[in-house]
Amino acid sequence: MTAAQPAPGHPRLDEGQGEWRDGVTRYLMLRDDSLMGMFRRLSPSARRDALAALAASVAEAGGRSAARYREADAAADGLLMERIGEVAARLGWGIWRFERPGPDELRLEVANSPFATGFGSSAEPVCAPILGMLETVAAMVMGRPAVAQETVCAAAGGGCCRFIARVQTPLNP
């Protein structure tokens, strides 16, 4: 890496260009309540569809970033999860703690989710971007497609947000 190219996972502000970059990836600084306020204004069914679309989009785009981090860390799964947690904190996505209870499961606890905070009180989980990122990271770590779900959301009264990802099977599509 040259001085102009920091290691992947270290977004930098270029004020001259008016942008945040992590290599080729551009990031956007946006208020959490501005983004999540859009979802709060949708009908419940439109909100579910929009949050699912956001999760899928983050899984796809975030997967490209995770692949770069994995390459930089020589493909070590523990280092990948550590790097993802570090980058999440740098980007304001809260404090991430991964746990791998078995070969087919990955758990994530997120303290201070900006998506829960930005949305406010909700009857349903709202942290779709984290869900999408977990799904792609879990697939990389477990070596097979994964399905993730948010089991506890701070917006729905949980103290923090909790997620679980499992290997995708015919019983777990």
Phi and psi in degrees as GROMACS dihedral restraints (atoms count N, CA, C in turn):
[ dihedral_restraints ]
;  ai    aj    ak    al  type     phi  dphi    fc
    3     4     5     6     1   -88.3    20    10
    4     5     6     7     1   170.1    20    10
    6     7     8     9     1   -61.7    20    10
    7     8     9    10     1   -30.1    20    10
    9    10    11    12     1   -78.1    20    10
   10    11    12    13     1   -15.7    20    10
   12    13    14    15     1  -120.0    20    10
   13    14    15    16     1    93.2    20    10
   15    16    17    18     1   -68.2    20    10
   16    17    18    19     1   165.5    20    10
   18    19    20    21     1   -58.1    20    10
   19    20    21    22     1   146.1    20    10
   21    22    23    24     1   -54.4    20    10
   22    23    24    25     1   142.4    20    10
   24    25    26    27     1    98.5    20    10
   25    26    27    28     1     8.8    20    10
   27    28    29    30     1  -123.8    20    10
   28    29    30    31     1    75.7    20    10
   30    31    32    33     1   -57.1    20    10
   31    32    33    34     1   141.9    20    10
   33    34    35    36     1  -130.8    20    10
   34    35    36    37     1   144.3    20    10
   36    37    38    39     1   -86.2    20    10
   37    38    39    40     1   129.0    20    10
   39    40    41    42     1  -113.3    20    10
   40    41    42    43     1    94.4    20    10
   42    43    44    45     1   -63.9    20    10
   43    44    45    46     1   -31.0    20    10
   45    46    47    48     1   -63.3    20    10
   46    47    48    49     1   -33.4    20    10
   48    49    50    51     1   -97.4    20    10
   49    50    51    52     1   -11.6    20    10
   51    52    53    54     1    67.7    20    10
   52    53    54    55     1    44.8    20    10
   54    55    56    57     1  -152.6    20    10
   55    56    57    58     1   153.7    20    10
   57    58    59    60     1   -98.3    20    10
   58    59    60    61     1   133.2    20    10
   60    61    62    63     1  -135.5    20    10
   61    62    63    64     1   145.6    20    10
   63    64    65    66     1  -127.7    20    10
   64    65    66    67     1    90.6    20    10
   66    67    68    69     1    65.0    20    10
   67    68    69    70     1  -125.3    20    10
   69    70    71    72     1   -83.5    20    10
   70    71    72    73     1    -9.9    20    10
   72    73    74    75     1   -86.7    20    10
   73    74    75    76     1   126.9    20    10
   75    76    77    78     1   -98.4    20    10
   76    77    78    79     1   136.8    20    10
   78    79    80    81     1  -111.2    20    10
   79    80    81    82     1   161.3    20    10
   81    82    83    84     1  -125.6    20    10
   82    83    84    85     1   128.0    20    10
   84    85    86    87     1   -89.8    20    10
   85    86    87    88     1   124.0    20    10
   87    88    89    90     1  -146.4    20    10
   88    89    90    91     1   140.8    20    10
   90    91    92    93     1   -61.6    20    10
   91    92    93    94     1   138.6    20    10
   93    94    95    96     1   -63.2    20    10
   94    95    96    97     1   -37.3    20    10
   96    97    98    99     1   -74.6    20    10
   97    98    99   100     1   -23.8    20    10
   99   100   101   102     1   -68.7    20    10
  100   101   102   103     1   -48.9    20    10
  102   103   104   105     1   -64.7    20    10
  103   104   105   106     1   -52.5    20    10
  105   106   107   108     1   -74.8    20    10
  106   107   108   109     1   -22.6    20    10
  108   109   110   111     1   -62.0    20    10
  109   110   111   112     1   -33.0    20    10
  111   112   113   114     1   -60.3    20    10
  112   113   114   115     1   -45.7    20    10
  114   115   116   117     1   -67.8    20    10
  115   116   117   118     1   -37.4    20    10
  117   118   119   120     1   -61.6    20    10
  118   119   120   121     1   -30.0    20    10
  120   121   122   123     1   -81.5    20    10
  121   122   123   124     1   -10.6    20    10
  123   124   125   126     1   -82.7    20    10
  124   125   126   127     1   156.4    20    10
  126   127   128   129     1   -64.0    20    10
  127   128   129   130     1   156.7    20    10
  129   130   131   132     1   -53.0    20    10
  130   131   132   133     1   -42.7    20    10
  132   133   134   135     1   -71.1    20    10
  133   134   135   136     1   -40.1    20    10
  135   136   137   138     1   -65.6    20    10
  136   137   138   139     1   -37.8    20    10
  138   139   140   141     1   -61.7    20    10
  139   140   141   142     1   -46.9    20    10
  141   142   143   144     1   -58.7    20    10
  142   143   144   145     1   -44.9    20    10
  144   145   146   147     1   -63.5    20    10
  145   146   147   148     1   -44.7    20    10
  147   148   149   150     1   -67.1    20    10
  148   149   150   151     1   -41.9    20    10
  150   151   152   153     1   -65.1    20    10
  151   152   153   154     1   -38.9    20    10
  153   154   155   156     1   -64.1    20    10
  154   155   156   157     1   -40.6    20    10
  156   157   158   159     1   -65.3    20    10
  157   158   159   160     1   -39.5    20    10
  159   160   161   162     1   -64.4    20    10
  160   161   162   163     1   -43.2    20    10
  162   163   164   165     1   -59.3    20    10
  163   164   165   166     1   -44.6    20    10
  165   166   167   168     1   -64.6    20    10
  166   167   168   169     1   -39.9    20    10
  168   169   170   171     1   -65.0    20    10
  169   170   171   172     1   -43.2    20    10
  171   172   173   174     1   -66.5    20    10
  172   173   174   175     1   -38.6    20    10
  174   175   176   177     1   -58.5    20    10
  175   176   177   178     1   -43.2    20    10
  177   178   179   180     1   -69.3    20    10
  178   179   180   181     1   -55.9    20    10
  180   181   182   183     1   -68.9    20    10
  181   182   183   184     1   -42.9    20    10
  183   184   185   186     1   -64.4    20    10
  184   185   186   187     1   -29.7    20    10
  186   187   188   189     1   -62.2    20    10
  187   188   189   190     1   -35.4    20    10
  189   190   191   192     1   -66.2    20    10
  190   191   192   193     1   -41.3    20    10
  192   193   194   195     1   -65.9    20    10
  193   194   195   196     1   -45.4    20    10
  195   196   197   198     1   -60.3    20    10
  196   197   198   199     1   -36.8    20    10
  198   199   200   201     1   -64.0    20    10
  199   200   201   202     1   -39.3    20    10
  201   202   203   204     1   -65.7    20    10
  202   203   204   205     1   -41.0    20    10
  204   205   206   207     1   -64.4    20    10
  205   206   207   208     1   -40.8    20    10
  207   208   209   210     1   -62.9    20    10
  208   209   210   211     1   -44.2    20    10
  210   211   212   213     1   -58.8    20    10
  211   212   213   214     1   -45.2    20    10
  213   214   215   216     1   -65.1    20    10
  214   215   216   217     1   -28.8    20    10
  216   217   218   219     1  -102.1    20    10
  217   218   219   220     1    19.7    20    10
  219   220   221   222     1    57.2    20    10
  220   221   222   223     1    36.1    20    10
  222   223   224   225     1    67.6    20    10
  223   224   225   226     1    17.3    20    10
  225   226   227   228     1   -79.8    20    10
  226   227   228   229     1   121.0    20    10
  228   229   230   231     1   -60.7    20    10
  229   230   231   232     1   -42.4    20    10
  231   232   233   234     1   -62.5    20    10
  232   233   234   235     1   -40.7    20    10
  234   235   236   237     1   -67.8    20    10
  235   236   237   238     1   -35.7    20    10
  237   238   239   240     1   -61.6    20    10
  238   239   240   241     1   -47.8    20    10
  240   241   242   243     1   -63.5    20    10
  241   242   243   244     1   -39.1    20    10
  243   244   245   246     1   -63.0    20    10
  244   245   246   247     1   -45.0    20    10
  246   247   248   249     1   -63.7    20    10
  247   248   249   250     1   -44.0    20    10
  249   250   251   252     1   -59.7    20    10
  250   251   252   253     1   -42.7    20    10
  252   253   254   255     1   -62.3    20    10
  253   254   255   256     1   -40.9    20    10
  255   256   257   258     1   -64.5    20    10
  256   257   258   259     1   -45.4    20    10
  258   259   260   261     1   -66.2    20    10
  259   260   261   262     1   -40.3    20    10
  261   262   263   264     1   -55.7    20    10
  262   263   264   265     1   -45.3    20    10
  264   265   266   267     1   -64.8    20    10
  265   266   267   268     1   -42.3    20    10
  267   268   269   270     1   -61.9    20    10
  268   269   270   271     1   -33.5    20    10
  270   271   272   273     1   -88.9    20    10
  271   272   273   274     1     0.5    20    10
  273   274   275   276     1    83.8    20    10
  274   275   276   277     1    21.6    20    10
  276   277   278   279     1   -91.8    20    10
  277   278   279   280     1    16.7    20    10
  279   280   281   282     1    92.1    20    10
  280   281   282   283     1  -173.3    20    10
  282   283   284   285     1  -103.4    20    10
  283   284   285   286     1   118.8    20    10
  285   286   287   288     1  -103.3    20    10
  286   287   288   289     1   134.5    20    10
  288   289   290   291     1  -129.7    20    10
  289   290   291   292     1   114.4    20    10
  291   292   293   294     1   -90.7    20    10
  292   293   294   295     1   151.2    20    10
  294   295   296   297     1  -142.0    20    10
  295   296   297   298     1   137.7    20    10
  297   298   299   300     1  -119.6    20    10
  298   299   300   301     1    89.2    20    10
  300   301   302   303     1   -72.6    20    10
  301   302   303   304     1   -17.3    20    10
  303   304   305   306     1  -166.3    20    10
  304   305   306   307     1   175.1    20    10
  306   307   308   309     1   -67.3    20    10
  307   308   309   310     1   -21.3    20    10
  309   310   311   312     1  -110.8    20    10
  310   311   312   313     1    16.9    20    10
  312   313   314   315     1  -147.1    20    10
  313   314   315   316     1   140.8    20    10
  315   316   317   318     1  -135.4    20    10
  316   317   318   319     1   132.3    20    10
  318   319   320   321     1  -115.5    20    10
  319   320   321   322     1   151.2    20    10
  321   322   323   324     1  -140.0    20    10
  322   323   324   325     1   132.0    20    10
  324   325   326   327     1  -115.3    20    10
  325   326   327   328     1   130.9    20    10
  327   328   329   330     1  -122.5    20    10
  328   329   330   331     1   118.2    20    10
  330   331   332   333     1   -93.9    20    10
  331   332   333   334     1   138.2    20    10
  333   334   335   336     1    67.1    20    10
  334   335   336   337     1    46.9    20    10
  336   337   338   339     1   -64.3    20    10
  337   338   339   340     1   125.4    20    10
  339   340   341   342     1   -69.5    20    10
  340   341   342   343     1   -21.5    20    10
  342   343   344   345     1   -75.4    20    10
  343   344   345   346     1   -41.5    20    10
  345   346   347   348     1   -66.8    20    10
  346   347   348   349     1   -45.4    20    10
  348   349   350   351     1   -63.0    20    10
  349   350   351   352     1   -45.0    20    10
  351   352   353   354     1   -67.8    20    10
  352   353   354   355     1   -30.9    20    10
  354   355   356   357     1   -77.2    20    10
  355   356   357   358     1   -41.2    20    10
  357   358   359   360     1    89.6    20    10
  358   359   360   361     1  -164.5    20    10
  360   361   362   363     1   -61.2    20    10
  361   362   363   364     1   135.6    20    10
  363   364   365   366     1  -147.5    20    10
  364   365   366   367     1   148.1    20    10
  366   367   368   369     1   -80.5    20    10
  367   368   369   370     1   -16.8    20    10
  369   370   371   372     1  -127.3    20    10
  370   371   372   373     1   156.7    20    10
  372   373   374   375     1   -60.1    20    10
  373   374   375   376     1   145.7    20    10
  375   376   377   378     1  -129.3    20    10
  376   377   378   379     1     5.0    20    10
  378   379   380   381     1   -89.3    20    10
  379   380   381   382     1    52.7    20    10
  381   382   383   384     1   -57.8    20    10
  382   383   384   385     1   -40.2    20    10
  384   385   386   387     1   -60.7    20    10
  385   386   387   388     1   -40.4    20    10
  387   388   389   390     1   -65.8    20    10
  388   389   390   391     1   -41.6    20    10
  390   391   392   393     1   -56.8    20    10
  391   392   393   394     1   -46.6    20    10
  393   394   395   396     1   -63.1    20    10
  394   395   396   397     1   -42.6    20    10
  396   397   398   399     1   -66.1    20    10
  397   398   399   400     1   -40.7    20    10
  399   400   401   402     1   -61.9    20    10
  400   401   402   403     1   -41.7    20    10
  402   403   404   405     1   -59.2    20    10
  403   404   405   406     1   -43.5    20    10
  405   406   407   408     1   -72.7    20    10
  406   407   408   409     1   -38.8    20    10
  408   409   410   411     1   -66.4    20    10
  409   410   411   412     1   -42.1    20    10
  411   412   413   414     1   -61.0    20    10
  412   413   414   415     1   -41.5    20    10
  414   415   416   417     1   -62.4    20    10
  415   416   417   418     1   -39.0    20    10
  417   418   419   420     1   -67.1    20    10
  418   419   420   421     1   -46.0    20    10
  420   421   422   423     1   -68.4    20    10
  421   422   423   424     1   -40.9    20    10
  423   424   425   426     1   -89.5    20    10
  424   425   426   427     1   -10.2    20    10
  426   427   428   429     1    75.8    20    10
  427   428   429   430     1    11.8    20    10
  429   430   431   432     1  -148.6    20    10
  430   431   432   433     1   156.9    20    10
  432   433   434   435     1   -54.1    20    10
  433   434   435   436     1   143.4    20    10
  435   436   437   438     1  -126.8    20    10
  436   437   438   439     1   156.5    20    10
  438   439   440   441     1  -119.8    20    10
  439   440   441   442     1   130.4    20    10
  441   442   443   444     1  -117.9    20    10
  442   443   444   445     1   154.8    20    10
  444   445   446   447     1  -146.2    20    10
  445   446   447   448     1   150.2    20    10
  447   448   449   450     1   -91.8    20    10
  448   449   450   451     1   117.2    20    10
  450   451   452   453     1   -93.2    20    10
  451   452   453   454     1   -26.0    20    10
  453   454   455   456     1  -141.9    20    10
  454   455   456   457     1   134.2    20    10
  456   457   458   459     1  -126.2    20    10
  457   458   459   460     1   133.9    20    10
  459   460   461   462     1   -60.2    20    10
  460   461   462   463     1   -32.2    20    10
  462   463   464   465     1   -66.6    20    10
  463   464   465   466     1   -24.9    20    10
  465   466   467   468     1  -100.3    20    10
  466   467   468   469     1    19.8    20    10
  468   469   470   471     1   103.2    20    10
  469   470   471   472     1    -3.2    20    10
  471   472   473   474     1   -76.7    20    10
  472   473   474   475     1   153.0    20    10
  474   475   476   477     1   -69.8    20    10
  475   476   477   478     1   -32.1    20    10
  477   478   479   480     1  -146.2    20    10
  478   479   480   481     1   176.4    20    10
  480   481   482   483     1   -98.7    20    10
  481   482   483   484     1   138.5    20    10
  483   484   485   486     1  -128.0    20    10
  484   485   486   487     1   140.6    20    10
  486   487   488   489     1  -133.3    20    10
  487   488   489   490     1   155.1    20    10
  489   490   491   492     1  -138.5    20    10
  490   491   492   493     1   137.7    20    10
  492   493   494   495     1  -124.7    20    10
  493   494   495   496     1   136.0    20    10
  495   496   497   498     1  -128.7    20    10
  496   497   498   499     1   152.4    20    10
  498   499   500   501     1   -56.0    20    10
  499   500   501   502     1   136.4    20    10
  501   502   503   504     1   -73.4    20    10
  502   503   504   505     1   129.6    20    10
  504   505   506   507     1  -135.0    20    10
  505   506   507   508     1   169.9    20    10
  507   508   509   510     1   -57.3    20    10
  508   509   510   511     1   -29.8    20    10
  510   511   512   513     1   -84.8    20    10
  511   512   513   514     1   -13.8    20    10
  513   514   515   516     1  -130.1    20    10
  514   515   516   517     1    65.7    20    10
